[in-house]
Amino acid sequence: MTVDNLTGLDDEQREAVLAARGPLCVLAGAGTGKTRTITHRIAHLVSNGHVAAGQVLAVTFTSRAAGEMRSRLRAMDAADGTGVPVASVQALTFHAAARRQLQYFWPRVVGDTGWQLLDTKFSVVAQAASRSRLQVSTDDVRDLAGEIEWAKASLISPEGYAAAVAKEARDIPLDAEKVAAVYAGYEKLKANRDGVALLDFDDLLLHTAAAIENDAAVAAEFRDRYRCFVVDEYQDVTPLQQRVLGAWLGERDDLTVVGDANQTIYSFTGASPRYLLDFSRRFPDATVVRLERDYRSTPQVVSLANRVIAAARGRVAGSKLHLIGQRDPGPSPTFHEHPDEVAEAAAVARSIKRLVESGTAPAEIAVLYRINAQSEAYEEALTEAGVPFQVRGGEGFFSRQEIRQSLLALQRAAERGSEGDLPEVVRNVLEPLGLTAEPPQGTKARERWEALTALVDLVDDEVAARPQLDLSALVAELRVRADARHPPVVQGVTLASLHAAKGLEWDAVFLVGLADGTLPISHALAHGPDSEAVEEERRLLYVGITRARVHLELSWALARTPGGRQGRRPSRFLNGIAPQTQAEPSPNKPRRQKGATPRCRVCNAVLTTATSIMLRRCETCSVDVDDELLAQLKDWRLRIAKELKVPAYVVFTDNTLIAIAESLPTDDAALVAIPGIGARKLEQFGSDVLELVRARR
């Protein structure tokens, strides 16, 4: 049954849908309609007889994304040659697909030994740590579980763990040898409990891959069942998931992958964009289609996203997509600097209230931050403004376990009659709960520390405002704050971390706390200013920007608390973009304000030499430069200089051309941000230069 599945597709989407059966890589930027393209391709392959509906397996990373794919397929009036509707195509997460396959093949591969899925590995990891004679906290156990998940997703054994984390310079919760010992003990404990093997979610993938790899009959049956594979969010696959995909495929190449390396933000889980970047090497005959028309965001939001990601470096940057906004124009993104975090949160709450009063639904507004502990100030500010909210991907600040424990510990200290300087008393009470002078290693332990630090800052604010407070009155005030918070409601403003916001979108987005040390976060900066860890932080900001459809506000605070030392700097990712770092060009005649302190776009240091200011970076900071574009720019400059009968440097200096080849400007605003390019040169040469840059993308 052949049907028209091309209605409403743009040229690039249509090219992807109609590509010949075989390897296809769709590089799909944010908001470019990738789910629409995937589902139309599946429908086209099925309805035109290339593959039966039951022979297609589509996998993605979240149940929500898989559900969206199934919903789109159900809405399509298409079927294969036997009348089986395209809606019967299996669209699952990797783990759900592996679980189904393992349940079917397990008796044949393993025999009578049964297996049971381990929903949470906490108790088994805790037992393994105890057997290794380690004294660990609850957060330590969670971090150990996270390390085991990372190692298994990365196909790293207990024996290879120490060498792997040393090579990756990975932040780990305990000494590598101790983690490896717990990892080995965990695997041993799972192996056989009363005749039943305990399998965690990674084991589902490992055993599925092994069953297909090691049993020819299993492989033959599976590969006869499934002939065509589609993988969404391919930039997020782990080595383990890639191994499963390789087992599924065998020597075949009927594979469609969709991804965007610019949105690689989960490397801490083992995800790697290298499989997306290497797709054409593995499949030299692959069709590659780039989706760059952004239907989600206004051209103003798209332009900002392009400018932020244009400064990216490293291999991932080489694949960056240049988004082209397709919506009607909207308001320009705004940038706001505040004296402290409390003032920032209050200003954001006021802006949100104005949006709500002007007709924007609260559910279409989001406040996005780098770490969950930042939510407290926004919960408080929105509560005071009477705006309902919900915290996504985590609990509200006062609902978190460590904060509840802290309030209970402070209450008990008050009942004992603890006396002394109140902020110091609070710090002493919270120290056994994880409040240390420096942030600890390990994700969960660090999250606890961040929440406790935020609580201490809140206490300092209360004491500064009401010096007469004693500990009992302070605890009472904190409990009043906790009770006043709105419960999560579907219609409320969303508060979420940037990681939790991936895959979502809103009419209005507020990106907050954009200061160096928070974004990029300090432990990423510890790897070096030009490290891949810092580049992932840049991509995190890019993901945040591309969540906004119309309204986008970016802000940061110069101090953590009111009256605190204002020593913070705007995020280095905003250098030359936010007007507080360098003038924001006007829409009609781009120009730069005088007097802005020039800072390095790599390390954020103040620039002092003419060359460094021209390049917008320290001369010692390394960046990627498009050598071929630089050569083309020099050829163009020579031709123009001959036409105008002037020396080549009068057109543009070498350093200006180098800056263009490094930053790859995509519009007038980005071009004029480069020192040496004023309004006159923009008018004379801007269109030529931008055309050369676009031709290289």
Disulfide bonds with the S-S distance in Angstrom:
none
